[in-house]
Amino acid sequence: MTVDLGFVSEYAGRPAAHLTRRDVARALLAVPSGQALVAVPDLRRAMLAAGNPLSAAFWDSAKATLAGIENGVATVGDVQRWLEATGTEPILITRGYFVWPEEGERGPVATELHERLVAHLEEHVSTGEIDPDRLVAGDAEAREVYERVQDHWLATPLPDGRVPSSAVGEEVDEELFATWDEEEAFALGELRRVLADLPEPDLPSGELAAAARRLRALLAEPGYPGNVLRACSGLEGEPLPEDDTELWLMVAAGVASPVSDLQDEDEHQFWDLEGELSQEDAALAALCTIHHADWLATVAALARRGPGVLASPERIARLVAESDDIDVDMDDPEDLETTETLFTTVTPLWRELGIVDDRTVLTPLGWWGLPKSLERAWSPE
């Protein structure tokens, strides 16, 4: 590959006379740094001949950045900052905590709006409001203007009524939900495949009735763990089902797939990353972090082994690591430790439901109900 003006123009999709600093920078970053570094002098002369010389500050910064990459001293942040210093590269994470998806992961909406923001920034560079040479020199005032222009554009409705930041966020959410639904559907199919080969446990009616009585009392109490179980099952402020089986399965399913957050926003602020999480928020965070594969491996293993098997967090981590039902490599001790830590939140809630006893041993009720609750959690409404 020859890194010349023709390559840069083709990469950017523009003629040489209209290439921007961002166009050139992205093309140089698309090839090995050593090759790009060697090409810079000839490329600079070609741009001059084309009547689009850019600036000495840009070319000096290009050589310095590429040399840093080649020598292994430039960080990802250094490269991103240099790219942003072209004046027309949208900030990866804005001051308002808006985050653009990675280029290869953008959907149609994010791709369109990213391109529109680039064009918007180019207009501000052409009017002189955004000054790339001051940006590349690290001028704080120039950076402030550059960031403010983007924040304003992201929050301002377009002629069609869309607010860019919201439109991109909605698309990302839709993609995440679609991926989640696919994973859940696959996990449900695998769970049913496993259960089809196992005997159907008898319903331990006495244990279920006793567990339901305890559960009704617990759900009426303030604080942990009642508030977590109410949030997980969507029963916050809702009347409890009269049927014991329905109540128990609803709450057990909620542990595997929480349906809501804690409602007291003044006391429980999941989004406050700088604050210390309460016991309740930490529990919900852990439950929401457990993967479908981990739940599948855990419940399948316990269903095969039956009542009396140890279901401690340590044992669950080992069951997940040794499972033939999932394709997960957990040779790293840190992976085992992470799984164990997450299920440290689960087992106390299982104990309240009577799924495990005080010794964290699977009960007949847990053997009967765990697979059913997981199937319920993953089944479409």
N, C-alpha and C positions, 0 to 999 in steps of 0.2 A: 504494500500500500504506500502510495506517495502522498505525503502530507503537504499539499500545495494549495494554492488559491482555489483551484477547481474542486479539490476535495472538500474544503471548508464551505464553499458555496453549495455544493450538492448536499452536504450534511445539514446545512441550515435551511436549504430550500429557498435561497435568495441570491440574486446577482451580487457580484463583488462590491458594487457601488453602494449597496444597501446593507451590507453586513454590519452588525453591531459588535460591541465588545463581548457581549454574552455569546453571540454566534461563534466568534473565534475561540473564546475560552472553552466552550462546550466541545468544539471540534478537537481542540488540543487535548482535552481530557479524555477523549474517546479512543485515543491511541496510546501505545506505551510511552511513558514519560520521556525516556531517552530519545525516542524517535521524534516526539513533539519538540523537545528542546533543540535538537539539531535543526528542525524545520523553521524555527522562529525567525532567524535573520532573513531567509529568503521570502518567507511569508510576509514579513514586514515590508520588504522592498516591493513585493507584488501589490500589496494593499496601497502603498504610496503611488505606484504607477496607475492604479485603478481609480485614483482620486479620492480614496477613503483611508487616509493614513492612520486613523485613530489617534493615540497620543503616546508620547514617550513614557509617561507614567504607566500606561497600560502594558506596554511591551516589557518595561523593566519588571513589573509585577508578574508578568507571565513567565519570564525567565527565572525569577526568584522562586515562584511556586513550583514550577516544573522541576527545578533543581532540588527543591526540598523533597518532592515526591521521589525523584530518582535516588536521592541519598538516604531515603527512609526516615527523614526527620519531620516531614509535613504530616500533620494529623488530618483526620477527616474534617474536623472543624475548621482547620486552616484553609483547606481547599474550598469548603462551602463558603467561608467568609470571603475568599478571593472571588468566587463566582458571584456572590451577592454584590461585591464592590463594582461589578460591571454596571450596576444601576438598574438593570432590567431583569434580574433574576429574582423571582418571588422568594421572600424569606421562608425558610422551611418551617420555622416555628415563630409565630408573631408574638408581639407583646401581649396580645389578648389570648394567647395560648391556642390560636388556630394552627392546625398542623395540616400541611398538604400531604396527601398520600404519596408514596414513592412513585417515581415516574412509571415504572412498569406495572404498578398496581392501581393506576387511576382509571376510573370508569369514564364513560362518555361525558358526563357532566363535569367532573373534575378536570378532564383533559381540555374541554372547551373553555371553561372559566380560567384555567391556568394560562391558556394562550391569550385570552382577552386581557388578563392582568398584565402579561408581558407587553402587549400592545399599548396598554394604558401607561405603563412605566416608560415605554419608549417615547411617548408623547411628552412626558414630563422631563425626560432627558433632553429632547429636542428644544424645549422651551427654556432649559437651563435651571429649572427648579430642582431637579436632581442632578448632582455634579459627580460623575464617576471618578474623576481625578481626585477630588476631595475625599470620596469614599475610600479609595484605595490607599490614601495617605492616612486613613484612620481618623478623619475629622469627625468629632462627636456631633457637631451641629448638622453636618451633611447626613450623617446616619439617622439623626432624629427625623429629618425631613423625609428621607427615604422610607423609614418605618411608618411614619404618620400617613403618608400617601397610600400605603398598602392597607393599613388598618381602616382608613376611611373608605376605600374602595370595597373592601370585603364586607363592610357593614352597611353599604348604601344600596338600595334596591336598583336593579337594572331596569331598563325600559319595559321589559316583560314582567316586572314585578318580583322577580327572584332576588333574594339577598344572597350574594355569592357564598358567604361563609355557611349559611344555613343550607343552601342547596347542595354544597359539597358534603356537609355533615350528614344530610339525609341520605345521600347516595351511599356514603361509606356505611351508614347504619344498615341500609337495605342489603348491601353486600355481605356484611357481617351476619345479619339474621339469616340470609339465604345459606351461607356456609354452615352456620350453626344448625339450621334445619336439616341440611344434608347429612351432617355428622350424626345428628340425633336419629334420623331415619335409619341410617346404616347400623348404628349401635342397637336400635330397637330390633332390627332384623336379626342381628347376631344374638341378642338376648333370647329371642323367641326360638332360635335354632338350638341354643343350649338347653333351654327349658323343655323343648320337645322330647329330648332324650332322657329326661329325669322323671321320677315318679311325682305325682301331685301330692304334696303334704296335706294331712288332715288339718282342718281349722281347729286350733286349740281354743274353744269357745270361752272357757273359764279365764284363761290368760288374757284373751282379747277384752273381755268385759272388765277385768281388773285394770288393765292398762288404759282403757277408755275412761274409767272413773278417775284415775290419777291424772290423765291428760286433760280432762275437763276442768279439774281443779287448778292444774298448772296454767292452763291458758287464761284463766281468770285472774291470775296474779300479775302484778307489775314486775318489771325487771327481767333479768336473765334467769332461766332460759325461755320463760313463757313468751316474752316479746319476740325473741328470735323465731320460735316455732310459729307464732301468729303471722309474722312477716313472711316466712318461708311458704306457708300454706295459703296465704292470701286471706286469712281469717281476721285481720285487724279491723275491728269495728263491725264485723259480720256475725250474724247468729251462727252458732255451731250446728252442724248436722245432727239430727236426732239419732240417726243410725250409728251405732258404735263402729261398725266395719268401715263405713264411709268416712267417718271422722278420722279413724286411725290411718287409713290408706292416704287420705288427703294430706295429713301432717307428715307421714313418712315419705310420701312422694315429694313434698316441699323441701325436705332436707336434701334430697338428691338434685332438685331443680327448683331453687327459690323463685317465687313468682313476684315478690315485691321487696322493697327496702323498708327500713324503719321509718315511721312517719314523723317522728318528732325531730324536725330539721334543726331546731335550735340546739338540741342536745346531741344529736347524731348527725354529723356532717361528713359523709363518706368522701366528699370531694376535697376536704381540707388536708392536702398532702403534707402540710407542715405541722399539723397537730398530731397528737397521739391518739390512735384509735381506741375507742372504748371496747370492752369485752364483746358487746353485741355486734358492733361494726366489724371487729376483727373476725368474729365467727362467720358473719355473712360474707365477708371478703374471701375467707378460706373456702366456704361452700361453693361460691361462684367460680373459684379457681380450679376446682377439681375437674379433670377432663372426663368426657364420656367414656374413654377407654379405661380409665382407672375405675370408674363405677362398674363398668361391665366386667372387668377382670375380678373385682372384689366380690360382687354379688354372685357371679357364676361360680367362683371357687367356694364360697360359703354354701351355695345351694347344693353343690355336689357333695360337700362334706357333711352337711346336716348339723343338727343340734349337738352342742358339746364341744364344737371346734372353737379354738381361741380366735377372737376377732379384735385383738388389740391393734393399735396403730402400727406397732412394729411388725406384727404378723401380717397385717394387710399390705404393708409396703412390700414385704417379701412375696406375698401371693400375687401382687401385681407384677413384680419383676419376673416371676417364674411362670406367668400365665401363658398358655398356648392360644388363648382366645383373642389376644391383641398382638399387634406388631409394634412393640415398643422396646427399645434398647435401654435398659436401666442398669448397665454395668457400673456406671459412675456412682460412687457412694453418695454424692450430693443428690442424685435423683432419688435414691432410696430415702434419704433424710427429708427431702421436700415432700414426698408422698406421705411419709410418716407424720410430718408436722401438720399437713392438711387434714389428715384423718384424726388427729388429736382433737380437732373440733367436732368431728362427726360422732365419735363414740360416746361422749357424754349425752348427746341428744338421743342417740340410739338407746342409751340406758333409760332415759326418761320414757321412751316409747315401749320399753320392754323387749327390744330387739336383742339386746345383750343384757347379761346380769351384772351384778356388782364386781364380778371377776373378769368382765369383758368377754364372756363366753356366749356364743350364739344360743338363743333360746328356741324352743319349738315355735313360739310366736314369730320370732325373727326369721326362722327357716321358712315358715309359711308365707309371711308377709313381705319380706324384703324384695323377692323377685316381682311380686305383684305391684308393689309401690314403685319400683323402678320402671316397670312396663307402663304404669299409669303416668309417671312423670314424662316419659318420652312419647306417649301416644298423642297424636293430633287431637285437638279438642273438637 
